[in-house]
């Protein structure tokens, strides 16, 4: 590609990078919020003996989503 065409395309490349950054940031935020909700529901379910079978894996899944959202 010549320098003239890359000079003409830089606004589109910058816009594409900005949109990709916003989507990545939104995805991370959704993962963190969903992980927090799963952790809260898992703790509430674990208050009963029967619910602990489902609650503990929910807490672990929520924790993994939060870690994935931050890193």
C-alpha distance (Angstrom), angle and dihedral (degrees) to the residues before:
residue distance angle dihedral
X1 . . .
X2 3.75 . .
X3 3.76 122.9 .
X4 3.81 91.3 -112.7
X5 3.80 93.4 59.6
X6 3.80 93.0 44.3
X7 3.80 88.4 50.1
X8 3.78 89.9 53.9
X9 3.81 93.7 46.8
X10 3.81 99.4 49.1
X11 3.84 95.2 93.2
X12 3.80 89.9 55.6
X13 3.80 91.9 47.0
X14 3.81 90.6 49.7
X15 3.80 91.6 48.8
X16 3.80 91.0 48.8
X17 3.81 91.6 50.5
X18 3.81 91.2 49.0
X19 3.82 92.3 50.5
X20 3.81 90.8 47.6
X21 3.81 90.4 50.3
X22 3.81 92.0 50.9
X23 3.82 91.5 49.5
X24 3.80 91.3 48.4
X25 3.80 91.7 49.2
X26 3.80 91.7 47.1
X27 3.80 91.2 49.5
X28 3.78 91.4 51.9
X29 3.79 91.8 49.0
X30 3.81 91.7 50.0
X31 3.81 90.6 49.4
X32 3.81 91.7 51.3
X33 3.81 94.1 47.3
X34 3.81 92.7 45.1
X35 3.80 90.3 48.3
X36 3.79 91.1 51.0
X37 3.81 91.6 49.9
X38 3.80 91.4 48.9
X39 3.78 91.2 49.5
X40 3.82 92.1 51.1
X41 3.81 92.2 47.2
X42 3.80 90.3 46.4
X43 3.79 92.3 52.6
X44 3.80 91.0 47.9
X45 3.80 91.2 48.8
X46 3.80 91.1 47.9
X47 3.79 91.6 61.0
X48 3.80 87.9 83.5
X49 3.80 123.3 57.9
X50 3.80 93.1 -127.2
X51 3.80 92.5 46.3
X52 3.81 92.2 52.9
X53 3.79 89.0 76.2
X54 3.81 89.2 63.6
X55 3.81 98.8 25.3
X56 3.79 99.6 60.3
X57 3.83 94.7 53.8
X58 3.82 88.6 46.4
X59 3.80 90.6 54.5
X60 3.81 90.9 48.7
X61 3.80 92.2 47.9
X62 3.80 90.6 48.7
X63 3.79 90.8 49.7
X64 3.79 91.3 50.6
X65 3.81 91.0 49.8
X66 3.79 91.5 50.9
X67 3.81 91.9 49.0
X68 3.80 90.0 47.8
X69 3.80 90.5 49.8
X70 3.78 93.1 53.2
X71 3.80 97.6 43.4
